[in-house]
Amino acid sequence: MSSVSATAQTPEPRELSIIYNRADRVFRRIVTTGALTSLILLGLIGMFLFVRSAQIFNDRGLEAATG
């Protein structure tokens, strides 16, 4: 039989420091650039659709949506 000591001390928490290497920094920049590009593209598509729909609603009123 083995016995485990009930008074075992817990280790002190280590201090974590995050240091990104060159490959990590390049990857993060590429991913961030792609994310921002997609958000800008979606925003431009939304603006285009809003402007086009505003013109149609000005011409035809709510019947353009309801039939």
C-alpha positions in Angstrom: 0.0 0.0 0.0 1.2 3.5 -0.7 0.2 6.5 1.3 -0.2 10.0 -0.1 0.8 12.9 2.1 -2.2 15.1 2.8 0.0 18.1 3.5 1.5 18.3 0.0 2.2 21.9 -1.0 0.8 23.3 -4.2 3.2 24.9 -6.6 3.1 28.7 -6.9 1.6 30.0 -10.1 4.1 30.9 -12.8 4.1 34.2 -14.5 3.3 33.9 -18.2 4.8 36.1 -20.8 3.7 35.9 -24.4 6.4 36.6 -26.9 5.4 36.1 -30.5 8.1 34.9 -32.9 8.4 36.3 -36.5 6.1 33.6 -38.0 3.4 34.2 -35.5 3.5 38.0 -36.1 3.3 37.4 -39.9 0.4 35.0 -39.5 -1.5 37.4 -37.2 -1.1 40.2 -39.7 -2.3 38.1 -42.6 -5.3 36.9 -40.6 -6.2 40.4 -39.4 -5.8 41.9 -42.9 -8.1 39.2 -44.3 -10.7 39.8 -41.6 -10.7 43.5 -42.1 -10.9 43.1 -45.9 -13.9 40.9 -45.6 -15.6 43.3 -43.2 -15.0 46.2 -45.6 -16.3 44.2 -48.5 -19.4 43.2 -46.7 -20.0 46.8 -45.7 -19.6 48.0 -49.3 -22.1 45.3 -50.5 -24.6 46.4 -47.8 -24.2 50.0 -48.8 -24.8 49.1 -52.5 -27.9 47.1 -51.7 -29.3 49.9 -49.4 -28.7 52.6 -52.1 -30.3 50.5 -54.8 -33.3 49.6 -52.6 -33.8 53.2 -51.6 -34.0 54.2 -55.3 -36.6 51.5 -55.9 -38.7 52.4 -52.9 -38.7 56.0 -53.9 -39.9 55.1 -57.4 -42.5 52.4 -56.5 -43.2 52.8 -52.7 -43.9 49.8 -50.5 -45.4 47.8 -53.4 -41.8 47.0 -54.4 -41.5 44.8 -51.4 -45.1 43.6 -50.9 -45.9 42.9 -54.6 
